[in-house]
Amino acid sequence: MHIKKDLIDPDGSVFLKTVKGYLENEIETEDEYTKVLSWAFSKLDFEQFAYVYMPYLPSEAKNAVILGSYPSGWQLFYKSEGLHRKDPVLAESAGTTMPFYWRGGRIGIGDQEDIFKLSARYGIEQGYTIPVHEPGCSFGSIHLASRLENDEFYKLIDSQGHLLQCLASLAHIYRPATARKLPYADLSLREREFLHWSSQGKTYQEAGIIMGISERTVKFHAQNCMRKLEAINVRQAITKALRLGWV
């Protein structure tokens, strides 16, 4: 894959169209995806970026998909320690659609400050995040980072915010297949229907009458829902299905 070395046009429209074309037509691997985004962000003078996909709530997700130009040592450590579960940046991303700087508001309070101390060893000391949400609780996010001595970091973001948001959307829309996997086994239509009626307070017997099936079959669907969603009871299965937008 050959990437052109053109300069960015005045309003960025040609630049964004070029990035979209690469992502849409020439991406087959994670490395190619990362290469295109690395090129795009470097055009805007950002050398360190990460695209993170969370299929479920960060505090409960088994793992996160992380792609980008962050130092490989930090990425390996972050993944091996499951730091996505207590990363304050991802926690904030899960609850907002607005871009934010890492050192504002609730970011980095208490024990979570330790993550920033660890990332600083790899040159990740200040940052900016753009969340991109989907229906349910899954979301993607673009993270830009630099060392503290980079005085131009905030100026670059303020002057190119519209391009950064467009790039974040493109990065999410054209993310690789590995960042599209469901966090749990998908539910059948019947299983979703059962959870819907159960969430409305219907008993097994009542759900069976409404669905036109036996109470025994309803219980079979209930067991499948709990197994697939790794829930200890139907109530927890309903909660998880609601978060995923499946009910």
N, C-alpha and C positions, 0 to 999 in steps of 0.2 A: 504494500500500500504506500503510494507516494503522496505526501502532503505538500501543498504549495507553500511558498514563503511570502505571500502577499502581505501588504500592510492592511490595516483595518480601514475601511471606508468611513467617511465622516459620520454617518448615522448608524453604522454597524449592521445595516440590513444585509449587505452582501456577505459580510463576515459570518453572520448567523446562518444565512442560507448555505454557505459553504460547510459550516460545522454540521448542520442538519443533513446535508447531502452525504457527508462522510459517515455519520452515525447511522443513517437510514440504509445506505447501500453498500458500504464497504466494511462493516464490522462483523466479524465471525468469532472472534475470541476476546477474552477479557484484556489481553495485552493490547490488542488493536483499539479497543474502547479506551483504555487508559492513555494510549499514545495520542489519540485524537484530542481528548480532553486536556492532556498535558500541553499539547500544541496550542489549543485555544486559550487556556488560562495564561500560558507564557506570553501570548500576544498582548494580554492585558497586564503583564508584568507581575503575575503571581506564579511562583515556582513550586509552592507546596499546596496541594489540594487533595481532598478525599471525597469520593462519593460513597455514602453509607446507605444501605437499604435495610430497614427493620421490618420484618414480616409481622411482628407482633409488638406488644409493649416492651420497651427495652429492659425493664426490670424482670420480666418473665420470659423473654425470648431465649432460646437455646444458643443461638449464635447470630452474628450480624454479617452481612456481606460488605466488605470494605475494599474499595478499588481506588487507586490513585497514586500520587507521587510522594506520599509521606515516606520517610526513611523505612526501609524494609525491617530493620531491627525493632522499631516501634510498632509496626504493624504486627509482627510475629508475637511480640510481648503482649500487646493489647488483646489479640485473639486468644492466645494461650491462657491468659488470666481471666478471660471473660469480662473485661472491663466495661463492655457495653452495658452491663447490668447496673453499674453505678456511675456511669459517665454523666456528669451534670449537663453537658452540652446536649447529649441525646435525650435526656429527661426533659429538658426545656423544649427541644425540637418536637417531642411527642405531643406537647400541649399547645403549640402555637403554629400559625401559618406565616408569621411575620419574621423576616430576617433579623438577626441580632448579633451584637458583639459579645464575646465570651465573658468579659469582665463586668457586665452590667447586671442589675437586678439580682436574681437568686443564683446566678452562676458562680460556682466555686466557693460555696459556703460550707463550713464545717469539714467533715472528713473527706468530702469530695474534692477539696482543695489539693489533696495528695495526688490526684490524677494529673493536675497541672504541673506539680513538682516533678513527676515522672516524665511527662511529655517534654518538659523544658530541657531535659538531658539530650533530647533529639532535635533541639532547635524549634520546637513547637511551643511558643510562649504566649502568643496572642493570636486571636482568630475571629472569624466571622462566619456565621452559618446561615444557610438559606434552606428552610424546610420545604418539602413538596409533599402534600398529603393526598391520600386516596380515600374512598369510602371505607369505613371501618377504622382500624387502628394501625394499619400498615402505612409506612411513609418512607420517602427517600430524603436525603439531605446532602447538600454540597457544603464542604468545610474548607475554608481558606485559612492558611496559617503562615506565621513568620516569626523571626526572632524579635525581641523587644526593641533592639536598636534600629529596626527598620522604621524610620520616622515617616516614610511615605505610605505605609500600609493603609492607614485610615483615609488618607487623601485619595488613594487609588480607588478604594471602595466607594467613597462618597461621589467621585466623579464618574464611576462606571457602574453604578448600581443597577441601572436598567439592563445593561448587557449581562451582568452577572445573574440576574433573575431569569433572563431568557436562557442562558446556558444551563442553569440549574434545572429548568423545565425540560430542556432537550436531553440532558443527561439522564433524567428520570424516565422520560418517555421511551428512550432508546437504550435503556439499560440491558445488559446481557441476560441470557436465560437463567443464569445462576441467581440473579436478583429478582426472579419472578416466582420462585417456588413458594408454595403455601406452607405456613408453619405447622399445619396439621393435615391429616388426610381429609379430603373433601367429603362433605356429607351428600347423601342422595336427596332427591326431592322429598321423598317420604320422611326421611330423618329430619330434614329442615321443617317440614310441615308439623311433625310431632313436637319439635322444640317450640314452634310458634304457638301451638295450642297449649302446651305446658306453660309457656311464659304468660299466657292469659289466665292461668289458674285452673285449667282443666285437669281432671283426674285421668288416670289411664283409661278407665271405663268411658268417660265422657269423650276423650280424644278418639277412642276407638269408634264410637257412634258417629262422630262428626266425619272421621276419615273413612268410614265404611269398612273397617277391619276389626278383627277380634282383639280383645284386651291382651291376649298372649302375644299377638303380633306387635302391638304397641310397645309392650315391654321389650320385645326383641329390638325394635328401633331405638328404644331408650338405652339399652346396653351398648348398641353400636355407637350411638352418639357419645357416650361416656368413654368408650374405648378409643375412638378416633380423636377426641378432643383431650384425652388424657385427664379426664375429670373424675373426681371422687364421687360425685352425685349429679343428678340432673340439673340442679340449680347452678352448679359451677359450669356445666356444659352450656346452659343457656347464656350465662355471663360471657363465656368465651365466644360463643357464636354471635352474640350481639356485638362484641368488640370487633369481630371480623366482618360484620355486615352480612352475615349469613341468615339472620332471622329478622 
